[in-house]
Amino acid sequence: MKLSDFSFDLPEELIAQYPPAERGQSRLMVLDRQSRRREHRMVGDLPGLLEPGSLLVFNDSRVRKARLLGRSLNAGTWVEFLLLDKLRPDGSLWRVMCRRAKRRRPGSRYVFAGTAAGSTAGSATDEAAAEIAGEEGEFRLLRFDRPIDDAWLDRNGHVPLPPYIRREDQASDSERYQTVYASRTGSAAAPTAGLHFTRRLLEALEAAGMETAFITLHVGPGTFLPVRAENIEDHQMHRESYRIDDETASRIEEARAAGRRIVAVGTTSLRSLESAWEPGGNNSGDDGRAGKLRRGEGDTSIFIYPGYTFKAVDQLFTNFHTPLSTLLMLAAAFAGRELILESYGEAVREGYRFFSYGDAMLII
């Protein structure tokens, strides 16, 4: 398939620059794959839209303040870095992305925090120096002269808002670009479908007969890097780490075997479940729902696009995604390319808000 098969026109004013005034006050398009019907609702209607007994699976990864601004000691210019993976336990070595990566050569040195860019968040004692210690394709290895942990990043880092949000991060983003149930730090971007859920909505889902379960996938380049290959089959996803504990795996297996709906909240939850699911059953009449999940920690580079057969997930709650992205391709695989693009066209006409801080879609 061609990359251009996943293009659509989106007016820039529909790209949400801020979250709604209150978490959960977003519109919801409900898309029925069988009837091809669409319904326009609100996220708060979700408890009445799902079948009782459905099991919703959330990604509980927590976003770290992974965006750093460093002053080049070679050129005096300011350079933006996005910290991806901690390569040493003490946090002194990280795999990073950076602007104009080809210019960031081994030996280039930078200083962070303290009096950087006139910031008052840090102090002289918080200052850190670092140098480019190596290259891994489009990534760089950044070696610091001190441990860089999440406490240091909370003081000196910035919320890693995506580039289509054309503003600097604000204090409110520290809370709004984080799910209310986030518990395991490690993401360089938010699992944005979960941003719609409030404690009250979670309680309403439980009262309506739904169950919830939590897995972890730390969001990284595998989720947000663009597709550069014209033939999408040539695109290579970067690996991301996930974790599914034994109790959660057992609950998902039991629900699926019993014929209850498994609802992935977000593409990261879906990719984790599809990566870990091992189909199989002992009965000759097995309907394909039997199987098990691999427990513990793993990593995935699964790339889901039209033609993929889903094994573990029945329904998907997700945001509206960027043109040409792997996330749009996943949604197209789940609902059909033509139906998704038709639905996105309707969302544009209806004035839905798009991307991370935008509105939501439930595909049933």
Secondary structure by P-SEA (a helix, b strand, c coil): ccccccbbbbcccccccccccccccbbbbbbbccccbbbbbccccccccccccbbbbbbcbbbcccbbbbbbccccbbbbbbbcccccccccccccccccccccccccccccccccccccccccccbbbbccccccccbbbbbbcccccaaaaaacccccccccccccccccccccccccccccccccccccccccccaaaaaaaaaabbbbbbbbbbccccccccccccccccbbbbbbbbbbcaaaaaaaaaaaaaccbbbbccaaaaaaaaaabbbbbcccccccccccccccccccccccccccccccccbbbbcccccccaaaaaaaaaccaaaaaaaaaaaaaacccccccccccccc
